[in-house]
Amino acid sequence: MALDPDLVALLACPSDDHAPLSQQTRDGAPVLVCTYCESVFRIEDGVPVLLLDDAEPGPRGLGNPVSA
Ligand SMILES: [Zn+2]
């Protein structure tokens, strides 16, 4: 179940970057992806799981920019 875009706009990455999140699809399921570190957060039953322990870290880890 996808999230309301207005809700997504209010959410932020729980890592130190606190960057906006973008809703994307992974394996047919909606997920939230950090626009800064590209960490991936699941959405379970319409509730975003914004927990560092449950996140899939981005290519350079949680809170670390992918480029630069
Ligand atoms: Zn992030």
N, CA, C, O and the ligand as a Tripos MOL2 file, in Angstrom:
@<TRIPOS>MOLECULE
protein
  273   271    69     0     0
PROTEIN
NO_CHARGES

@<TRIPOS>ATOM
      1 N           0.8540   -1.2000    0.0000 N.3       1 MET1
      2 CA          0.0000    0.0000    0.0000 C.3       1 MET1
      3 C           0.8850    1.2440    0.0000 C.2       1 MET1
      4 O           1.7240    1.4250    0.8830 O.2       1 MET1
      5 N           0.6890    2.0770   -0.9830 N.am      2 ALA2
      6 CA          1.5090    3.2770   -1.0970 C.3       2 ALA2
      7 C           1.0470    4.3390   -0.1040 C.2       2 ALA2
      8 O          -0.1010    4.3540    0.3430 O.2       2 ALA2
      9 N           1.9620    5.2060    0.2160 N.am      3 LEU3
     10 CA          1.6580    6.2840    1.1570 C.3       3 LEU3
     11 C           1.1520    7.5150    0.4200 C.2       3 LEU3
     12 O           1.4600    7.7260   -0.7530 O.2       3 LEU3
     13 N           0.3760    8.3160    1.1250 N.am      4 ASP4
     14 CA         -0.0800    9.6070    0.6160 C.3       4 ASP4
     15 C           1.1440   10.5050    0.3900 C.2       4 ASP4
     16 O           1.9480   10.6940    1.3030 O.2       4 ASP4
     17 N           1.2870   11.0560   -0.8200 N.am      5 PRO5
     18 CA          2.4510   11.9230   -1.0880 C.3       5 PRO5
     19 C           2.5860   13.0720   -0.0930 C.2       5 PRO5
     20 O           3.6950   13.5130    0.2070 O.2       5 PRO5
     21 N           1.4540   13.5550    0.4150 N.am      6 ASP6
     22 CA          1.5220   14.6380    1.4030 C.3       6 ASP6
     23 C           2.1770   14.1550    2.6940 C.2       6 ASP6
     24 O           2.8630   14.9170    3.3750 O.2       6 ASP6
     25 N           1.9580   12.8790    3.0230 N.am      7 LEU7
     26 CA          2.6010   12.3160    4.2080 C.3       7 LEU7
     27 C           4.0860   12.1100    3.9470 C.2       7 LEU7
     28 O           4.9200   12.4390    4.7910 O.2       7 LEU7
     29 N           4.4160   11.5680    2.7830 N.am      8 VAL8
     30 CA          5.8210   11.3360    2.4470 C.3       8 VAL8
     31 C           6.6110   12.6390    2.5500 C.2       8 VAL8
     32 O           7.7580   12.6490    2.9970 O.2       8 VAL8
     33 N           5.9790   13.7450    2.1280 N.am      9 ALA9
     34 CA          6.6620   15.0430    2.1430 C.3       9 ALA9
     35 C           7.0270   15.4790    3.5560 C.2       9 ALA9
     36 O           7.9190   16.3060    3.7460 O.2       9 ALA9
     37 N           6.3330   14.9190    4.5500 N.am     10 LEU10
     38 CA          6.5980   15.3060    5.9380 C.3      10 LEU10
     39 C           7.6690   14.4380    6.5830 C.2      10 LEU10
     40 O           8.1970   14.7780    7.6420 O.2      10 LEU10
     41 N           7.9850   13.3290    5.9510 N.am     11 LEU11
     42 CA          8.9090   12.3710    6.5630 C.3      11 LEU11
     43 C          10.3510   12.7010    6.2160 C.2      11 LEU11
     44 O          10.6330   13.3550    5.2120 O.2      11 LEU11
     45 N          11.2600   12.2320    7.0710 N.am     12 ALA12
     46 CA         12.6810   12.4620    6.8380 C.3      12 ALA12
     47 C          13.4600   11.2170    7.2210 C.2      12 ALA12
     48 O          13.0100   10.4100    8.0350 O.2      12 ALA12
     49 N          14.6160   11.0770    6.6320 N.am     13 CYS13
     50 CA         15.5120    9.9670    6.9510 C.3      13 CYS13
     51 C          15.8640   10.0290    8.4450 C.2      13 CYS13
     52 O          16.2050   11.0970    8.9510 O.2      13 CYS13
     53 N          15.7860    8.9040    9.1450 N.am     14 PRO14
     54 CA         16.0980    8.9110   10.5760 C.3      14 PRO14
     55 C          17.5910    8.9800   10.8850 C.2      14 PRO14
     56 O          17.9750    9.0760   12.0510 O.2      14 PRO14
     57 N          18.4310    8.9340    9.8620 N.am     15 SER15
     58 CA         19.8640    9.0490   10.1310 C.3      15 SER15
     59 C          20.2270   10.5160   10.2960 C.2      15 SER15
     60 O          19.3550   11.3840   10.2500 O.2      15 SER15
     61 N          21.4970   10.7940   10.4850 N.am     16 ASP16
     62 CA         21.9380   12.1580   10.7660 C.3      16 ASP16
     63 C          21.6390   13.1460    9.6470 C.2      16 ASP16
     64 O          21.5970   14.3540    9.8800 O.2      16 ASP16
     65 N          21.4280   12.6370    8.4220 N.am     17 ASP17
     66 CA         21.2020   13.5900    7.3240 C.3      17 ASP17
     67 C          19.8020   14.2180    7.3710 C.2      17 ASP17
     68 O          19.6060   15.3420    6.9080 O.2      17 ASP17
     69 N          18.8160   13.4720    7.9430 N.am     18 HIS18
     70 CA         17.4330   13.9700    8.0300 C.3      18 HIS18
     71 C          16.9400   14.5050    6.6910 C.2      18 HIS18
     72 O          16.2250   15.5060    6.6360 O.2      18 HIS18
     73 N          17.3230   13.8350    5.6250 N.am     19 ALA19
     74 CA         16.9600   14.2890    4.2880 C.3      19 ALA19
     75 C          15.5510   13.8360    3.9210 C.2      19 ALA19
     76 O          15.0320   12.8880    4.5100 O.2      19 ALA19
     77 N          14.9270   14.5070    2.9480 N.am     20 PRO20
     78 CA         13.5990   14.0850    2.4880 C.3      20 PRO20
     79 C          13.6520   12.6660    1.9130 C.2      20 PRO20
     80 O          14.6940   12.1930    1.4590 O.2      20 PRO20
     81 N          12.5090   12.0190    1.9490 N.am     21 LEU21
     82 CA         12.4070   10.6610    1.4160 C.3      21 LEU21
     83 C          11.5920   10.6700    0.1340 C.2      21 LEU21
     84 O          10.7040   11.5030   -0.0460 O.2      21 LEU21
     85 N          11.9010    9.7410   -0.7490 N.am     22 SER22
     86 CA         11.1460    9.6160   -1.9870 C.3      22 SER22
     87 C          10.5320    8.2270   -2.0480 C.2      22 SER22
     88 O          11.1920    7.2280   -1.7630 O.2      22 SER22
     89 N           9.2560    8.1790   -2.4240 N.am     23 GLN23
     90 CA          8.5750    6.8810   -2.4890 C.3      23 GLN23
     91 C           8.9190    6.1910   -3.8010 C.2      23 GLN23
     92 O           8.7570    6.7650   -4.8780 O.2      23 GLN23
     93 N           9.3920    4.9640   -3.7020 N.am     24 GLN24
     94 CA          9.7400    4.1870   -4.8860 C.3      24 GLN24
     95 C           9.1680    2.7840   -4.7440 C.2      24 GLN24
     96 O           8.5300    2.4600   -3.7430 O.2      24 GLN24
     97 N           9.4000    1.9710   -5.7370 N.am     25 THR25
     98 CA          8.9020    0.6000   -5.6970 C.3      25 THR25
     99 C          10.0660   -0.3740   -5.7810 C.2      25 THR25
    100 O          10.9300   -0.2610   -6.6510 O.2      25 THR25
    101 N          10.0740   -1.3230   -4.8710 N.am     26 ARG26
    102 CA         11.0970   -2.3800   -4.8880 C.3      26 ARG26
    103 C          10.3830   -3.7210   -4.8690 C.2      26 ARG26
    104 O           9.6000   -4.0070   -3.9630 O.2      26 ARG26
    105 N          10.6580   -4.5430   -5.8800 N.am     27 ASP27
    106 CA         10.0250   -5.8630   -5.9370 C.3      27 ASP27
    107 C           8.5100   -5.7600   -5.8250 C.2      27 ASP27
    108 O           7.8640   -6.6030   -5.2030 O.2      27 ASP27
    109 N           7.9510   -4.7210   -6.4310 N.am     28 GLY28
    110 CA          6.5100   -4.5680   -6.4450 C.3      28 GLY28
    111 C           5.9190   -3.9580   -5.1950 C.2      28 GLY28
    112 O           4.7060   -3.7620   -5.1170 O.2      28 GLY28
    113 N           6.7480   -3.6550   -4.2200 N.am     29 ALA29
    114 CA          6.2450   -3.0780   -2.9720 C.3      29 ALA29
    115 C           6.7560   -1.6520   -2.8260 C.2      29 ALA29
    116 O           7.9020   -1.3640   -3.1720 O.2      29 ALA29
    117 N           5.9090   -0.7540   -2.3130 N.am     30 PRO30
    118 CA          6.3720    0.6120   -2.1100 C.3      30 PRO30
    119 C           7.3820    0.6810   -0.9660 C.2      30 PRO30
    120 O           7.2290    0.0160    0.0590 O.2      30 PRO30
    121 N           8.4050    1.4910   -1.1610 N.am     31 VAL31
    122 CA          9.4080    1.7250   -0.1190 C.3      31 VAL31
    123 C           9.7200    3.2170   -0.1100 C.2      31 VAL31
    124 O           9.3690    3.9400   -1.0430 O.2      31 VAL31
    125 N          10.3740    3.6640    0.9380 N.am     32 LEU32
    126 CA         10.8450    5.0390    1.0010 C.3      32 LEU32
    127 C          12.3630    5.0150    0.8780 C.2      32 LEU32
    128 O          13.0390    4.2400    1.5540 O.2      32 LEU32
    129 N          12.8920    5.8740    0.0060 N.am     33 VAL33
    130 CA         14.3270    5.9240   -0.2210 C.3      33 VAL33
    131 C          14.8180    7.3190    0.1270 C.2      33 VAL33
    132 O          14.2610    8.3150   -0.3340 O.2      33 VAL33
    133 N          15.8620    7.3870    0.9400 N.am     34 CYS34
    134 CA         16.4400    8.6770    1.3220 C.3      34 CYS34
    135 C          17.0560    9.3450    0.0970 C.2      34 CYS34
    136 O          17.7790    8.7040   -0.6650 O.2      34 CYS34
    137 N          16.7710   10.6340   -0.0920 N.am     35 THR35
    138 CA         17.2950   11.3470   -1.2580 C.3      35 THR35
    139 C          18.7700   11.7090   -1.0650 C.2      35 THR35
    140 O          19.4170   12.1840   -1.9980 O.2      35 THR35
    141 N          19.2980   11.4890    0.1250 N.am     36 TYR36
    142 CA         20.6960   11.8350    0.4000 C.3      36 TYR36
    143 C          21.5840   10.5920    0.4570 C.2      36 TYR36
    144 O          22.5710   10.4950   -0.2710 O.2      36 TYR36
    145 N          21.2270    9.6440    1.3250 N.am     37 CYS37
    146 CA         22.0930    8.4640    1.4950 C.3      37 CYS37
    147 C          21.5520    7.2260    0.7760 C.2      37 CYS37
    148 O          22.2080    6.1850    0.7440 O.2      37 CYS37
    149 N          20.3560    7.3450    0.2020 N.am     38 GLU38
    150 CA         19.7370    6.2560   -0.5500 C.3      38 GLU38
    151 C          19.4820    5.0060    0.2800 C.2      38 GLU38
    152 O          19.3800    3.9070   -0.2670 O.2      38 GLU38
    153 N          19.3810    5.1630    1.5800 N.am     39 SER39
    154 CA         18.9530    4.0430    2.4050 C.3      39 SER39
    155 C          17.4790    3.7700    2.1180 C.2      39 SER39
    156 O          16.7230    4.6780    1.7710 O.2      39 SER39
    157 N          17.0830    2.5090    2.2660 N.am     40 VAL40
    158 CA         15.7210    2.0980    1.9130 C.3      40 VAL40
    159 C          14.9520    1.7160    3.1710 C.2      40 VAL40
    160 O          15.4470    0.9700    4.0170 O.2      40 VAL40
    161 N          13.7260    2.2420    3.2810 N.am     41 PHE41
    162 CA         12.8760    1.9660    4.4360 C.3      41 PHE41
    163 C          11.5990    1.2890    3.9660 C.2      41 PHE41
    164 O          10.9520    1.7470    3.0240 O.2      41 PHE41
    165 N          11.2460    0.2090    4.6220 N.am     42 ARG42
    166 CA         10.0420   -0.5370    4.2600 C.3      42 ARG42
    167 C           8.7970    0.2120    4.7030 C.2      42 ARG42
    168 O           8.8290    1.0650    5.5900 O.2      42 ARG42
    169 N           7.6910   -0.1440    4.0430 N.am     43 ILE43
    170 CA          6.3750    0.3250    4.4680 C.3      43 ILE43
    171 C           5.5680   -0.9250    4.7950 C.2      43 ILE43
    172 O           5.2980   -1.7400    3.9130 O.2      43 ILE43
    173 N           5.1890   -1.0770    6.0390 N.am     44 GLU44
    174 CA          4.4500   -2.2640    6.4680 C.3      44 GLU44
    175 C           3.0180   -1.8840    6.8100 C.2      44 GLU44
    176 O           2.7720   -1.0830    7.7120 O.2      44 GLU44
    177 N           2.0800   -2.4680    6.0780 N.am     45 ASP45
    178 CA          0.6640   -2.1950    6.3270 C.3      45 ASP45
    179 C           0.3720   -0.6970    6.3110 C.2      45 ASP45
    180 O          -0.4230   -0.2010    7.1090 O.2      45 ASP45
    181 N           1.0300    0.0210    5.3860 N.am     46 GLY46
    182 CA          0.7830    1.4430    5.2540 C.3      46 GLY46
    183 C           1.5230    2.3050    6.2510 C.2      46 GLY46
    184 O           1.3290    3.5200    6.2870 O.2      46 GLY46
    185 N           2.3800    1.6850    7.0720 N.am     47 VAL47
    186 CA          3.1320    2.4430    8.0670 C.3      47 VAL47
    187 C           4.6190    2.4080    7.7080 C.2      47 VAL47
    188 O           5.2110    1.3300    7.6430 O.2      47 VAL47
    189 N           5.2270    3.5710    7.4740 N.am     48 PRO48
    190 CA          6.6470    3.5850    7.1490 C.3      48 PRO48
    191 C           7.4900    3.1820    8.3560 C.2      48 PRO48
    192 O           7.2830    3.6760    9.4640 O.2      48 PRO48
    193 N           8.4430    2.2800    8.1270 N.am     49 VAL49
    194 CA          9.3140    1.8030    9.2000 C.3      49 VAL49
    195 C          10.6070    2.6180    9.1640 C.2      49 VAL49
    196 O          11.5830    2.2400    8.5150 O.2      49 VAL49
    197 N          10.5880    3.7370    9.8740 N.am     50 LEU50
    198 CA         11.7270    4.6460    9.8390 C.3      50 LEU50
    199 C          12.6370    4.3870   11.0400 C.2      50 LEU50
    200 O          12.8520    5.2590   11.8830 O.2      50 LEU50
    201 N          13.1590    3.1710   11.0890 N.am     51 LEU51
    202 CA         14.0570    2.7740   12.1780 C.3      51 LEU51
    203 C          15.4150    2.4450   11.5790 C.2      51 LEU51
    204 O          15.5120    1.7140   10.5940 O.2      51 LEU51
    205 N          16.4550    2.9900   12.1810 N.am     52 LEU52
    206 CA         17.7970    2.7370   11.6610 C.3      52 LEU52
    207 C          18.1080    1.2450   11.6590 C.2      52 LEU52
    208 O          18.7370    0.7410   10.7290 O.2      52 LEU52
    209 N          17.6680    0.5400   12.6970 N.am     53 ASP53
    210 CA         17.9770   -0.8830   12.8000 C.3      53 ASP53
    211 C          17.3000   -1.7090   11.7170 C.2      53 ASP53
    212 O          17.7860   -2.7810   11.3570 O.2      53 ASP53
    213 N          16.1730   -1.2120   11.1930 N.am     54 ASP54
    214 CA         15.4210   -1.9690   10.1940 C.3      54 ASP54
    215 C          15.6570   -1.4760    8.7780 C.2      54 ASP54
    216 O          15.1060   -2.0360    7.8310 O.2      54 ASP54
    217 N          16.4600   -0.4450    8.6180 N.am     55 ALA55
    218 CA         16.6870    0.1190    7.2920 C.3      55 ALA55
    219 C          17.6810   -0.7240    6.5090 C.2      55 ALA55
    220 O          18.5120   -1.4440    7.0630 O.2      55 ALA55
    221 N          17.5550   -0.5990    5.1980 N.am     56 GLU56
    222 CA         18.5610   -1.1950    4.3230 C.3      56 GLU56
    223 C          19.5200   -0.0510    3.9650 C.2      56 GLU56
    224 O          19.1460    0.8440    3.2080 O.2      56 GLU56
    225 N          20.7320   -0.0670    4.4910 N.am     57 PRO57
    226 CA         21.6410    1.0730    4.2820 C.3      57 PRO57
    227 C          21.9190    1.3360    2.8120 C.2      57 PRO57
    228 O          21.9250    0.4140    1.9960 O.2      57 PRO57
    229 N          22.1490    2.5960    2.4820 N.am     58 GLY58
    230 CA         22.4980    2.9580    1.1250 C.3      58 GLY58
    231 C          23.8920    2.4530    0.7800 C.2      58 GLY58
    232 O          24.5640    1.8400    1.6100 O.2      58 GLY58
    233 N          24.3280    2.7190   -0.4690 N.am     59 PRO59
    234 CA         25.6280    2.2140   -0.9440 C.3      59 PRO59
    235 C          26.7910    2.6090   -0.0420 C.2      59 PRO59
    236 O          27.7850    1.8870    0.0360 O.2      59 PRO59
    237 N          26.6790    3.7360    0.6340 N.am     60 ARG60
    238 CA         27.7750    4.1830    1.5160 C.3      60 ARG60
    239 C          27.3470    4.1560    2.9730 C.2      60 ARG60
    240 O          28.0350    4.7020    3.8360 O.2      60 ARG60
    241 N          26.2260    3.5290    3.2470 N.am     61 GLY61
    242 CA         25.7790    3.4120    4.6280 C.3      61 GLY61
    243 C          24.7440    4.4560    4.9790 C.2      61 GLY61
    244 O          24.5200    5.4020    4.2240 O.2      61 GLY61
    245 N          24.1210    4.2860    6.1140 N.am     62 LEU62
    246 CA         23.0880    5.2240    6.5560 C.3      62 LEU62
    247 C          23.6890    6.5950    6.8200 C.2      62 LEU62
    248 O          24.6830    6.7300    7.5350 O.2      62 LEU62
    249 N          23.0670    7.6050    6.2300 N.am     63 GLY63
    250 CA         23.4810    8.9720    6.5110 C.3      63 GLY63
    251 C          24.6900    9.4460    5.7470 C.2      63 GLY63
    252 O          25.1060   10.5950    5.9020 O.2      63 GLY63
    253 N          25.2720    8.5810    4.9160 N.am     64 ASN64
    254 CA         26.4450    8.9900    4.1340 C.3      64 ASN64
    255 C          26.0270    9.2230    2.6980 C.2      64 ASN64
    256 O          25.3450    8.3810    2.1120 O.2      64 ASN64
    257 N          26.4190   10.3460    2.1160 N.am     65 PRO65
    258 CA         26.0060   10.6540    0.7480 C.3      65 PRO65
    259 C          26.5460    9.6350   -0.2380 C.2      65 PRO65
    260 O          27.6580    9.1300   -0.0890 O.2      65 PRO65
    261 N          25.7420    9.3430   -1.2430 N.am     66 VAL66
    262 CA         26.1260    8.3500   -2.2390 C.3      66 VAL66
    263 C          27.1830    8.9040   -3.1710 C.2      66 VAL66
    264 O          28.1330    8.2030   -3.5190 O.2      66 VAL66
    265 N          27.0300   10.1710   -3.5860 N.am     67 SER67
    266 CA         28.0570   10.7880   -4.4190 C.3      67 SER67
    267 C          28.8250   11.7790   -3.5570 C.2      67 SER67
    268 O          28.2840   12.2880   -2.5750 O.2      67 SER67
    269 N          30.0400   12.0530   -3.8960 N.am     68 ALA68
    270 CA         30.9460   12.9330   -3.1530 C.3      68 ALA68
    271 C          31.9700   12.1190   -2.4040 C.2      68 ALA68
    272 O          32.8230   12.6810   -1.7170 O.2      68 ALA68
    273 ZN         19.5310    9.3040    4.7070 Zn       69 ZN69
@<TRIPOS>BOND
     1     1     2 1
     2     2     3 1
     3     3     4 2
     4     3     5 am
     5     5     6 1
     6     6     7 1
     7     7     8 2
     8     7     9 am
     9     9    10 1
    10    10    11 1
    11    11    12 2
    12    11    13 am
    13    13    14 1
    14    14    15 1
    15    15    16 2
    16    15    17 am
    17    17    18 1
    18    18    19 1
    19    19    20 2
    20    19    21 am
    21    21    22 1
    22    22    23 1
    23    23    24 2
    24    23    25 am
    25    25    26 1
    26    26    27 1
    27    27    28 2
    28    27    29 am
    29    29    30 1
    30    30    31 1
    31    31    32 2
    32    31    33 am
    33    33    34 1
    34    34    35 1
    35    35    36 2
    36    35    37 am
    37    37    38 1
    38    38    39 1
    39    39    40 2
    40    39    41 am
    41    41    42 1
    42    42    43 1
    43    43    44 2
    44    43    45 am
    45    45    46 1
    46    46    47 1
    47    47    48 2
    48    47    49 am
    49    49    50 1
    50    50    51 1
    51    51    52 2
    52    51    53 am
    53    53    54 1
    54    54    55 1
    55    55    56 2
    56    55    57 am
    57    57    58 1
    58    58    59 1
    59    59    60 2
    60    59    61 am
    61    61    62 1
    62    62    63 1
    63    63    64 2
    64    63    65 am
    65    65    66 1
    66    66    67 1
    67    67    68 2
    68    67    69 am
    69    69    70 1
    70    70    71 1
    71    71    72 2
    72    71    73 am
    73    73    74 1
    74    74    75 1
    75    75    76 2
    76    75    77 am
    77    77    78 1
    78    78    79 1
    79    79    80 2
    80    79    81 am
    81    81    82 1
    82    82    83 1
    83    83    84 2
    84    83    85 am
    85    85    86 1
    86    86    87 1
    87    87    88 2
    88    87    89 am
    89    89    90 1
    90    90    91 1
    91    91    92 2
    92    91    93 am
    93    93    94 1
    94    94    95 1
    95    95    96 2
    96    95    97 am
    97    97    98 1
    98    98    99 1
    99    99   100 2
   100    99   101 am
   101   101   102 1
   102   102   103 1
   103   103   104 2
   104   103   105 am
   105   105   106 1
   106   106   107 1
   107   107   108 2
   108   107   109 am
   109   109   110 1
   110   110   111 1
   111   111   112 2
   112   111   113 am
   113   113   114 1
   114   114   115 1
   115   115   116 2
   116   115   117 am
   117   117   118 1
   118   118   119 1
   119   119   120 2
   120   119   121 am
   121   121   122 1
   122   122   123 1
   123   123   124 2
   124   123   125 am
   125   125   126 1
   126   126   127 1
   127   127   128 2
   128   127   129 am
   129   129   130 1
   130   130   131 1
   131   131   132 2
   132   131   133 am
   133   133   134 1
   134   134   135 1
   135   135   136 2
   136   135   137 am
   137   137   138 1
   138   138   139 1
   139   139   140 2
   140   139   141 am
   141   141   142 1
   142   142   143 1
   143   143   144 2
   144   143   145 am
   145   145   146 1
   146   146   147 1
   147   147   148 2
   148   147   149 am
   149   149   150 1
   150   150   151 1
   151   151   152 2
   152   151   153 am
   153   153   154 1
   154   154   155 1
   155   155   156 2
   156   155   157 am
   157   157   158 1
   158   158   159 1
   159   159   160 2
   160   159   161 am
   161   161   162 1
   162   162   163 1
   163   163   164 2
   164   163   165 am
   165   165   166 1
   166   166   167 1
   167   167   168 2
   168   167   169 am
   169   169   170 1
   170   170   171 1
   171   171   172 2
   172   171   173 am
   173   173   174 1
   174   174   175 1
   175   175   176 2
   176   175   177 am
   177   177   178 1
   178   178   179 1
   179   179   180 2
   180   179   181 am
   181   181   182 1
   182   182   183 1
   183   183   184 2
   184   183   185 am
   185   185   186 1
   186   186   187 1
   187   187   188 2
   188   187   189 am
   189   189   190 1
   190   190   191 1
   191   191   192 2
   192   191   193 am
   193   193   194 1
   194   194   195 1
   195   195   196 2
   196   195   197 am
   197   197   198 1
   198   198   199 1
   199   199   200 2
   200   199   201 am
   201   201   202 1
   202   202   203 1
   203   203   204 2
   204   203   205 am
   205   205   206 1
   206   206   207 1
   207   207   208 2
   208   207   209 am
   209   209   210 1
   210   210   211 1
   211   211   212 2
   212   211   213 am
   213   213   214 1
   214   214   215 1
   215   215   216 2
   216   215   217 am
   217   217   218 1
   218   218   219 1
   219   219   220 2
   220   219   221 am
   221   221   222 1
   222   222   223 1
   223   223   224 2
   224   223   225 am
   225   225   226 1
   226   226   227 1
   227   227   228 2
   228   227   229 am
   229   229   230 1
   230   230   231 1
   231   231   232 2
   232   231   233 am
   233   233   234 1
   234   234   235 1
   235   235   236 2
   236   235   237 am
   237   237   238 1
   238   238   239 1
   239   239   240 2
   240   239   241 am
   241   241   242 1
   242   242   243 1
   243   243   244 2
   244   243   245 am
   245   245   246 1
   246   246   247 1
   247   247   248 2
   248   247   249 am
   249   249   250 1
   250   250   251 1
   251   251   252 2
   252   251   253 am
   253   253   254 1
   254   254   255 1
   255   255   256 2
   256   255   257 am
   257   257   258 1
   258   258   259 1
   259   259   260 2
   260   259   261 am
   261   261   262 1
   262   262   263 1
   263   263   264 2
   264   263   265 am
   265   265   266 1
   266   266   267 1
   267   267   268 2
   268   267   269 am
   269   269   270 1
   270   270   271 1
   271   271   272 2
@<TRIPOS>SUBSTRUCTURE
     1 MET1         2 RESIDUE 1 A MET
     2 ALA2         6 RESIDUE 1 A ALA
     3 LEU3        10 RESIDUE 1 A LEU
     4 ASP4        14 RESIDUE 1 A ASP
     5 PRO5        18 RESIDUE 1 A PRO
     6 ASP6        22 RESIDUE 1 A ASP
     7 LEU7        26 RESIDUE 1 A LEU
     8 VAL8        30 RESIDUE 1 A VAL
     9 ALA9        34 RESIDUE 1 A ALA
    10 LEU10       38 RESIDUE 1 A LEU
    11 LEU11       42 RESIDUE 1 A LEU
    12 ALA12       46 RESIDUE 1 A ALA
    13 CYS13       50 RESIDUE 1 A CYS
    14 PRO14       54 RESIDUE 1 A PRO
    15 SER15       58 RESIDUE 1 A SER
    16 ASP16       62 RESIDUE 1 A ASP
    17 ASP17       66 RESIDUE 1 A ASP
    18 HIS18       70 RESIDUE 1 A HIS
    19 ALA19       74 RESIDUE 1 A ALA
    20 PRO20       78 RESIDUE 1 A PRO
    21 LEU21       82 RESIDUE 1 A LEU
    22 SER22       86 RESIDUE 1 A SER
    23 GLN23       90 RESIDUE 1 A GLN
    24 GLN24       94 RESIDUE 1 A GLN
    25 THR25       98 RESIDUE 1 A THR
    26 ARG26      102 RESIDUE 1 A ARG
    27 ASP27      106 RESIDUE 1 A ASP
    28 GLY28      110 RESIDUE 1 A GLY
    29 ALA29      114 RESIDUE 1 A ALA
    30 PRO30      118 RESIDUE 1 A PRO
    31 VAL31      122 RESIDUE 1 A VAL
    32 LEU32      126 RESIDUE 1 A LEU
    33 VAL33      130 RESIDUE 1 A VAL
    34 CYS34      134 RESIDUE 1 A CYS
    35 THR35      138 RESIDUE 1 A THR
    36 TYR36      142 RESIDUE 1 A TYR
    37 CYS37      146 RESIDUE 1 A CYS
    38 GLU38      150 RESIDUE 1 A GLU
    39 SER39      154 RESIDUE 1 A SER
    40 VAL40      158 RESIDUE 1 A VAL
    41 PHE41      162 RESIDUE 1 A PHE
    42 ARG42      166 RESIDUE 1 A ARG
    43 ILE43      170 RESIDUE 1 A ILE
    44 GLU44      174 RESIDUE 1 A GLU
    45 ASP45      178 RESIDUE 1 A ASP
    46 GLY46      182 RESIDUE 1 A GLY
    47 VAL47      186 RESIDUE 1 A VAL
    48 PRO48      190 RESIDUE 1 A PRO
    49 VAL49      194 RESIDUE 1 A VAL
    50 LEU50      198 RESIDUE 1 A LEU
    51 LEU51      202 RESIDUE 1 A LEU
    52 LEU52      206 RESIDUE 1 A LEU
    53 ASP53      210 RESIDUE 1 A ASP
    54 ASP54      214 RESIDUE 1 A ASP
    55 ALA55      218 RESIDUE 1 A ALA
    56 GLU56      222 RESIDUE 1 A GLU
    57 PRO57      226 RESIDUE 1 A PRO
    58 GLY58      230 RESIDUE 1 A GLY
    59 PRO59      234 RESIDUE 1 A PRO
    60 ARG60      238 RESIDUE 1 A ARG
    61 GLY61      242 RESIDUE 1 A GLY
    62 LEU62      246 RESIDUE 1 A LEU
    63 GLY63      250 RESIDUE 1 A GLY
    64 ASN64      254 RESIDUE 1 A ASN
    65 PRO65      258 RESIDUE 1 A PRO
    66 VAL66      262 RESIDUE 1 A VAL
    67 SER67      266 RESIDUE 1 A SER
    68 ALA68      270 RESIDUE 1 A ALA
    69 ZN69       273 GROUP 0 **** ****
